[in-house]
Amino acid sequence: MTSDNLNYHGVLPPQVGVLLCGPHSTGKTMLARAVVSNIDANFLKVASSAIIGKYIGENARLIHEMFGYARDYKFKMIMATNRPDILEPALLRPGQLDRKIEIPCRMSSQEWRF
């Protein structure tokens, strides 16, 4: 799917990044990997512990560097979390992530029956 196809359907591609959030085991990371494989891009999994610093302001600096690198090399970010309530505020600043997409709980097999 190209950006022209998305525009035709009224969906604007994100400028910077997307945050997928929802309960544990809803397939957020799998969805991110599927998107990346369909657009022939690289997937880099960054654990939250990798961007947690010991000192005040260090987290914001690391996040700023991460988004700066993304802008310099013109790539988009897809992030996934099951705890959006404890995210570093620097991630949620304007210009960092364009969209927040909530992934709902999985349906039980009984709910799928017609």
N, C-alpha and C positions, 0 to 999 in steps of 0.2 A: 504494500500500500504506500503510495507516494503522498507528498503534501498536496499535490493537485487533486488527488482523489478525496483527501480529507476536506479540502476547501470546497469541493463540489457538494459534499454532503453537509456542509455547514459546520464542520469541526475544524477549529484552528489548531495547528500543532503548537505545542508549548514552546515558548521562547527560551526558557532556562531549564525548568525541571518540573517533575510531578512527584507528589507524595502519595503513596498508597498506604492506607491505614485501615485496620480492622482487627477483629479478634484473631487469636492464635490459630494456626493451621487452616487459614482460609485460602491459601495459595497465592499470597502477595508476591513472594519471591519468584515463584514459578511463573506467574503472569509477567513479571519484569523480564525474566529470562526469555520467555516466549516472544515478547515484543522486540527485544534486542536481536534475537535470532532471525526474526522476520524482516528486519531492516538492515541486516548484515553489519552489525556493530559489535563492539567489544563489551564484555560484561565485567565489571570490577565490583566485587562485593566488599563493602567496608563495614566492619563491625562498629557498633556505637562506642565500644571501649577504645577504639583507635582514635577517636576524636574527643576524648575526655582528657582534659589536662589537669594538672595539679594546682596551677596558679590562676588567679583571677584574670580574666581576659584571654587566657590561652585558648579556650574552646572557640571563642569568637574569631580569633586569629586563624586557627586551623580551618574553620569553616570558610572564612573569607578567602584563604589560599586555595581551598578546594574549588570554590565557585569561580575564582579568578582563573584557575587552570582550565576549567570547563569553558569559560568565555574565550580565553586565548586560543584554545585549540578547537573552538566551535563544536562542542559536543553537548548533548543534553543529559540531564541527570534524572534517574528514576530511583526514588527512595521508598523503602517499605518499613513499616513499623506496626507493632501491635500496641504501642504505648505512646500515642501522640501527646498525651498530657505531660510527659516528662521530657519532651524534646528541648534541646537547647534553643533559647529564644532567637539566637542568631540565624537559625535555619528558617524561621518563620517571618523574617523581616521582608518588607516589600522588595521585589526584584530577585529574591532567591528562588522561590518555587512558585510557578504559575498556578498550579492546580493541586487541590487536595481531593483525592478520590477515595471514598469510603467503600470498602469491600465488605459486603454483609456476611453474616454467619452462613455456613453451609446448610442446605436443607437436608432433612433426614430422608431416607428412602421412601417413607410413607407420604411425605409431602410432594414427592415427584410424581406420584400416581395421579392419573386423570380420572 
